[in-house]
Amino acid sequence: MHVRKKDYDAVVVGSGPNGLAAAITMQQAGLSVLLVEAKNTIGGGLRSAELTLPHFVHDVCSAIHPLAAGSPFFKTLPLEQHGLEFIFPAIAAAHPFDDGSAAVLHGSVEQTAQALGEDEAAYLKLMKPLVKDWPRIATDVLGPLHFPKHPIAMARFGLKALTSATYLAKRFHSATAKGFWAGMAAHSIQPLSNVATSASALVLMVAGHFEGWPLPKGGSNFIANALASYFISLGGTIETNFYVRSLSQVPSSHAVLFDVGPRQLLQIAGHKLSSFYKWQLERYRYGMGVFKIDWALNGAIPFTASACRQAGTVHLGNSFEEIATSEQLTSKGKHPEKPFVLLAQQSLFDPSRAPLGKHAAWAYCHVPNGSTTDMTERIEKQVERFAPGFRDLIIGRHVMNTAQIEEYNPNCVGGDIAGGIMDLGQLFTRPALRLSPYKTSAKGIYICSASTPPGGGIHGMCGYHAARKALKDVFNKKAVVID
C-alpha cells in the first residue's frame, strides 16, 4: 500500500519554552521538525519589549528564572553558545518588613538560616536535606507522576511538599521566618491553606540555594532566542505569523505537539478527541490571574532595607497573615487593599535594560481570574510602603490586566500565568487523568504546555516529557536522557 509522504515528521504548535523544548527534543532524535508560532516573534512568555519609554527594556511576561537555570533539560543544551548569559544578583530574593528589616534568600543555606535568628535551626532542618537531595530528584520533581529513581530522597521531599504552606509555617516561631516563607509559598497562586502549596516554595528555595535566581542579560527573550538558535542549528524549521485555529492548517506529519492550553486544544482539535477526553478538558480549572506593571524610573528603587537594594526579586507583603489574607481574598473574587506583590529590578544588575542613570522595574499582584480592576494604585502603595520616595521616581508606566494578558498569550486564560491552578486536584493530573498526561485521545496528537506536569515555570520540562512520549509512541525512538 502506498503511504503518502508527510511534510514533516513532527509539528510543534506554539513557541513558548515548552514548545521550543519539545521541538529540540524531537529534532535531536533525528526527525524533521517544524515549529509554528502565531506572533511575529517566538517566545511565548519569554519576550521583552520597550513597553514604557524608548531604551527601557521590559520583560513582557516572565522575568526572573530560577527554574530555567536549574532545568535538567536546559542544562544539557549549549545555550551559552547561542547567546544566553545569565546574571546572578548578589541576593536571589529579599522580603522586607515594616520595621525596616528584611529576610533574605542567599545562595548559602547556612547564611539564609543565620539571618532568621531563633528559626536558624528550623530552617536548616527543613532545607539542608532537600538541597542535598536535589541533584538526584530534580528530574523526578519536574516531571509526571511515576516511580522515582531515588524513592527515599523523593519521599523526603514529597512529605514536605504536599503539605499546605499554612501547616509547614508552624515549623517557624518568628514573624520574620513565617513572612519569608509566605512570600515563597505565594508563588503557588492559591490560598496558602491549600494542600501542596509548600511545593512551589520548596522548589524555588532549593533552586535559590542550588542555582540562584538569575535573569538573562538583555531580556527574557534571550532564552527563547538561544533555544531557537540551537533548534535551527540542528536542522529545525521555524515559521512565525502562523496562527493555528484548526488542525487542517497544520502541515502533514506523524505527530503534532501543542504548546497550548486545554481550551485552545479543544478549539483546534476537538473534533479529533474522544467525548470523554473532551469532557475532561472542559472541566479543567484555571486559577487566579495577575495584574502587571512595568515602570521606567529616574533611579533605583529606594528600599529602606539595604538587602532589597541588592536583590533581583523582592516579595512585598510583610507578614504571613497579610500575605495569606491577600491570597485568600483574591481566590474568593475580591481585590485586597494590600495585595502581595512580586517585584523584579533587573536593571540593577543588567545595565542594558535602561539608559544610563535610569532603571526599569517589573511587578505584579494576584487578582481574581478575569479581573479588569486597575490595581496600579494598590501595587504602588505597597512598593512605597517599603521604599519611601518610590513614586517620585516614576517617569513611565505600562500596565496589563488579565484580559490584556490573555490577549497577549491565549494560554493565560483569565490572566492565569500558570496554565491552570496547580492545586492537589491538578498537580499530577493536568490536564486530564490519564496514564500519560501528554498523550491525548487522538493518535499522534500531544499536549506539551504548562497545563501538563510539572506545570508553570520557565523550565521546558513539559515539552521535554511530551516529546519523549511522542518519540516512543510514534517513532519508536528514545529522547536524549537527562539525569
Rosetta blueprint (number, residue, H / E / L):
1 M L
2 H L
3 V L
4 R L
5 K L
6 K L
7 D L
8 Y E
9 D E
10 A E
11 V E
12 V E
13 V E
14 G L
15 S L
16 G L
17 P H
18 N H
19 G H
20 L H
21 A H
22 A H
23 A H
24 I H
25 T H
26 M H
27 Q H
28 Q H
29 A L
30 G L
31 L L
32 S L
33 V E
34 L E
35 L E
36 V E
37 E L
38 A L
39 K L
40 N L
41 T L
42 I L
43 G L
44 G L
45 G L
46 L L
47 R L
48 S E
49 A E
50 E L
51 L L
52 T L
53 L L
54 P L
55 H L
56 F L
57 V L
58 H E
59 D E
60 V L
61 C L
62 S L
63 A L
64 I L
65 H L
66 P H
67 L H
68 A H
69 A H
70 G L
71 S L
72 P L
73 F L
74 F H
75 K H
76 T H
77 L L
78 P L
79 L H
80 E H
81 Q H
82 H H
83 G L
84 L L
85 E L
86 F E
87 I E
88 F L
89 P L
90 A L
91 I E
92 A E
93 A E
94 A E
95 H E
96 P E
97 F L
98 D L
99 D L
100 G L
101 S L
102 A E
103 A E
104 V E
105 L E
106 H L
107 G L
108 S L
109 V H
110 E H
111 Q H
112 T H
113 A H
114 Q H
115 A L
116 L L
117 G H
118 E H
119 D H
120 E H
121 A H
122 A H
123 Y H
124 L H
125 K H
126 L H
127 M H
128 K H
129 P H
130 L H
131 V H
132 K H
133 D H
134 W H
135 P H
136 R H
137 I H
138 A H
139 T H
140 D H
141 V H
142 L L
143 G L
144 P L
145 L L
146 H L
147 F L
148 P L
149 K L
150 H L
151 P H
152 I H
153 A H
154 M H
155 A H
156 R H
157 F H
158 G H
159 L H
160 K H
161 A H
162 L L
163 T L
164 S L
165 A H
166 T H
167 Y H
168 L H
169 A H
170 K H
171 R H
172 F L
173 H L
174 S L
175 A H
176 T H
177 A H
178 K H
179 G H
180 F H
181 W H
182 A H
183 G H
184 M H
185 A H
186 A H
187 H H
188 S H
189 I L
190 Q L
191 P L
192 L L
193 S L
194 N L
195 V L
196 A L
197 T H
198 S H
199 A H
200 S H
201 A H
202 L H
203 V H
204 L H
205 M H
206 V H
207 A H
208 G H
209 H H
210 F H
211 E L
212 G L
213 W L
214 P L
215 L E
216 P E
217 K L
218 G L
219 G L
220 S L
221 N H
222 F H
223 I H
224 A H
225 N H
226 A H
227 L H
228 A H
229 S H
230 Y H
231 F H
232 I H
233 S H
234 L L
235 G L
236 G L
237 T E
238 I E
239 E E
240 T L
241 N L
242 F L
243 Y L
244 V L
245 R L
246 S L
247 L H
248 S H
249 Q H
250 V L
251 P L
252 S L
253 S E
254 H E
255 A E
256 V E
257 L E
258 F E
259 D L
260 V L
261 G L
262 P H
263 R H
264 Q H
265 L H
266 L H
267 Q H
268 I H
269 A H
270 G H
271 H H
272 K H
273 L L
274 S L
275 S H
276 F H
277 Y H
278 K H
279 W H
280 Q H
281 L H
282 E H
283 R L
284 Y L
285 R L
286 Y L
287 G L
288 M L
289 G E
290 V E
291 F E
292 K E
293 I E
294 D E
295 W E
296 A E
297 L E
298 N L
299 G L
300 A L
301 I L
302 P L
303 F L
304 T L
305 A L
306 S H
307 A H
308 C H
309 R H
310 Q H
311 A E
312 G E
313 T E
314 V E
315 H E
316 L E
317 G L
318 N L
319 S L
320 F H
321 E H
322 E H
323 I H
324 A H
325 T H
326 S H
327 E H
328 Q H
329 L H
330 T H
331 S H
332 K L
333 G L
334 K L
335 H L
336 P L
337 E L
338 K L
339 P L
340 F L
341 V E
342 L E
343 L E
344 A E
345 Q L
346 Q H
347 S H
348 L H
349 F L
350 D L
351 P H
352 S H
353 R H
354 A L
355 P L
356 L L
357 G L
358 K L
359 H E
360 A E
361 A E
362 W E
363 A E
364 Y E
365 C E
366 H E
367 V E
368 P L
369 N L
370 G L
371 S L
372 T L
373 T L
374 D L
375 M L
376 T H
377 E H
378 R H
379 I H
380 E H
381 K H
382 Q H
383 V H
384 E H
385 R H
386 F H
387 A L
388 P L
389 G L
390 F L
391 R H
392 D H
393 L H
394 I E
395 I E
396 G E
397 R E
398 H E
399 V E
400 M E
401 N L
402 T H
403 A H
404 Q H
405 I H
406 E H
407 E H
408 Y H
409 N L
410 P L
411 N L
412 C L
413 V H
414 G H
415 G H
416 D L
417 I L
418 A L
419 G L
420 G L
421 I L
422 M L
423 D L
424 L H
425 G H
426 Q H
427 L H
428 F L
429 T L
430 R L
431 P L
432 A L
433 L L
434 R L
435 L L
436 S L
437 P L
438 Y L
439 K E
440 T L
441 S L
442 A L
443 K L
444 G L
445 I E
446 Y E
447 I E
448 C L
449 S L
450 A L
451 S L
452 T L
453 P L
454 P L
455 G L
456 G L
457 G L
458 I L
459 H L
460 G L
461 M H
462 C H
463 G H
464 Y H
465 H H
466 A H
467 A H
468 R H
469 K H
470 A H
471 L H
472 K H
473 D H
474 V H
475 F H
476 N L
477 K L
478 K L
479 A L
480 V L
481 V L
482 I L
483 D L
